Amino acid sequence: MASLTDTSYSFYEPMRKNWFIVQFDGFDDNGDPLTIACKTCTIPTLTTAENPLHRINDIVYTPGKSEYNAIEFTFYEFIKESVNNTDNSGVKMSAGEFLYNWQQNIHNAKTGVQGAKKSIAHNAAIVQINGEGQPVRVWNIYKCWPTSVEFASLDSADGSAQEVSCTVRYDWAESSNPVIETGDESTESTTEQPTV
């Protein structure tokens, strides 16, 4: 009779939903709020269309065009902090202000100017980590830009932190699985810190 108990199962470490970091490249130092304030995000999903081929009495299928889903991010909204009042170099933007400015570079309703993709699209990475902060899975997202930025509604009866959500469209994504060495000698990742 097969055993339903596996002692090695006790040592499996599950990935945790809250162990992740989001990074965006191509911005200046003010990009930090997006990493610090990220609350939730969805994972890239590739969907391939089905092309039916009709025969006499049946239908067979071939793969059609493939498309990635849009990614949904939610950020905590912090109050803008001025570290140095003498100039703007010490101003830390909130996540919402950062996303709003990014969206304005895509389309500015006041001027009617719309930015070219090469100047508004950036790469990003969703980095899943273990309890020691080492990357265990990296989702690299290429040529992304926000299709919408939405600030949560205000409510005088609700004292919770305000959030800002952002829907991001991108061209493609790929996943990599960094190898983590275990044992007495080293617990460091065998891959370099992920960059986007």
C-alpha positions as a printed Julia matrix, in Angstrom:
196×3 Matrix{Float64}:
   0.0    0.0     0.0
   1.36   3.41   -0.96
   2.13   5.87    1.81
   0.34   9.22    1.83
   3.06  10.75    3.98
   6.3   12.12    2.56
   8.71  13.43    5.18
  10.58  15.53    2.63
   7.38  17.5     2.03
   7.92  19.16    5.41
  10.94  20.99    4.02
   9.36  22.46    0.9
   9.21  26.24    1.11
   6.19  27.68   -0.71
   6.41  30.87   -2.71
   4.57  33.62   -0.9
   2.26  36.06   -2.64
   3.69  38.95   -0.64
   7.35  38.18   -1.41
   7.87  40.25   -4.56
   9.47  43.45   -5.83
   8.51  45.5    -8.89
  11.18  47.45  -10.77
  10.92  49.85  -13.72
  13.93  50.95  -15.76
  14.63  54.0   -17.86
  13.53  56.53  -15.23
  15.58  58.75  -12.96
  15.89  58.28   -9.21
  12.24  59.24   -8.77
  11.34  55.73   -9.95
  11.8   54.44   -6.4
   8.18  55.08   -5.31
   6.9   52.45   -7.74
   9.13  49.8    -6.17
   8.5   50.85   -2.59
   4.74  51.41   -2.84
   3.64  48.44   -4.97
   0.83  46.54   -3.22
  -0.44  44.08   -5.85
   0.25  43.08   -9.43
  -0.93  40.45  -11.86
   1.4   38.1   -13.74
   1.92  38.09  -17.54
  -0.32  35.6   -19.34
   0.09  34.61  -22.97
  -3.08  33.6   -24.82
  -3.02  32.07  -28.31
  -6.07  32.33  -30.55
  -7.58  29.24  -32.16
  -7.97  29.07  -35.93
 -10.61  26.51  -36.94
 -10.12  24.5   -40.12
 -13.47  23.14  -41.31
 -13.41  19.74  -42.96
 -16.25  17.58  -44.26
 -17.74  16.46  -40.96
 -15.41  17.86  -38.34
 -13.22  20.78  -37.3
  -9.53  20.85  -36.43
  -7.6   23.76  -35.01
  -4.3   25.48  -35.61
  -2.73  28.13  -33.4
  -3.39  31.73  -34.4
  -1.95  34.99  -33.14
  -0.73  35.21  -29.56
  -1.31  38.14  -27.23
  -0.24  39.02  -23.7
  -2.75  40.23  -21.16
  -2.55  43.72  -19.68
  -0.97  43.83  -16.23
  -2.76  45.44  -13.31
  -0.7   47.19  -10.63
  -1.93  48.7    -7.38
   0.25  51.12   -5.42
  -0.1   52.73   -2.02
  -0.29  56.51   -2.35
   2.05  58.39   -0.02
   2.2   62.12    0.65
   4.85  63.84   -1.44
   7.9   64.58    0.69
  10.33  67.44    0.17
  13.77  66.53    1.48
  15.48  69.7     0.31
  13.38  72.83   -0.06
  16.09  74.8    -1.87
  15.65  72.97   -5.16
  13.63  70.18   -6.72
  16.43  67.6    -6.54
  15.34  66.51   -3.07
  11.65  66.1    -3.86
  10.34  62.56   -3.62
   7.3   62.02   -5.81
   4.47  59.76   -4.74
   3.61  56.72   -6.85
   0.44  58.43   -8.06
   2.26  61.58   -9.15
   4.92  59.5   -10.88
   2.29  57.49  -12.8
   0.33  60.65  -13.66
   3.44  62.28  -15.14
   4.19  59.12  -17.12
   0.66  59.13  -18.51
   0.95  62.82  -19.42
   4.03  61.99  -21.5
   1.9   59.51  -23.43
  -0.98  61.9   -24.02
  -1.28  65.42  -22.72
  -4.93  66.46  -22.97
  -4.06  70.14  -22.47
  -1.62  70.38  -25.38
  -2.81  67.44  -27.48
   0.78  66.18  -27.72
   1.21  62.42  -27.8
   4.6   60.89  -27.08
   6.33  58.45  -29.42
   6.56  54.88  -28.17
  10.36  54.93  -28.05
  10.22  57.78  -25.54
   7.37  56.52  -23.33
   7.84  52.72  -23.25
  10.0   51.2   -20.53
  11.02  47.74  -19.38
   9.97  46.35  -16.03
  10.54  43.31  -13.86
   8.38  41.5   -11.34
  10.86  39.75   -9.03
   9.6   37.01   -6.74
  11.94  36.51   -3.78
  12.47  34.08   -0.95
  12.56  34.89    2.76
  16.17  36.04    2.49
  15.42  38.5    -0.31
  17.02  36.41   -3.06
  15.26  36.22   -6.44
  13.6   32.89   -7.2
  11.61  33.91  -10.29
  11.84  36.98  -12.48
   9.2   38.13  -14.96
  10.8   40.55  -17.43
   8.29  42.81  -19.16
   9.37  44.65  -22.29
   8.19  47.96  -23.8
   5.43  48.69  -21.3
   3.38  51.85  -20.88
   0.26  52.69  -18.84
  -3.09  52.62  -20.61
  -4.87  53.99  -17.54
  -4.07  55.46  -14.14
  -6.9   55.49  -11.62
  -6.9   57.07   -8.17
  -9.13  55.4    -5.58
 -12.26  57.26   -4.53
 -12.18  59.37   -1.39
 -14.39  58.52    1.58
 -14.63  60.6     4.77
 -15.67  57.46    6.7
 -12.68  55.4     5.56
  -9.29  55.95    7.23
  -7.33  53.39    5.24
  -4.44  54.3     2.95
  -5.39  55.61   -0.47
  -4.34  53.56   -3.47
  -3.68  54.26   -7.12
  -4.08  51.56   -9.77
  -2.4   51.34  -13.14
  -3.06  49.16  -16.17
   0.06  48.47  -18.24
   0.24  47.27  -21.84
   3.47  45.73  -23.11
   4.83  43.89  -26.15
   6.13  40.66  -24.64
   7.34  39.05  -21.42
   9.57  36.2   -20.37
  10.21  34.32  -17.15
  13.53  33.18  -15.74
  14.18  31.06  -12.7
  17.37  32.04  -10.87
  19.08  29.08   -9.23
  19.55  29.38   -5.47
  22.42  27.39   -3.97
  21.57  25.7    -0.69
  23.78  24.07    1.91
  26.4   25.07    4.41
  28.83  26.69    1.98
  26.65  29.3     0.28
  23.09  30.51    0.22
  23.67  33.22   -2.36
  22.03  33.21   -5.75
  24.19  31.86   -8.56
  22.81  34.55  -10.85
  23.41  38.25  -10.65
  20.8   40.57   -9.21
  18.12  40.89  -11.88
  18.26  44.02  -13.97
  15.63  45.32  -16.36
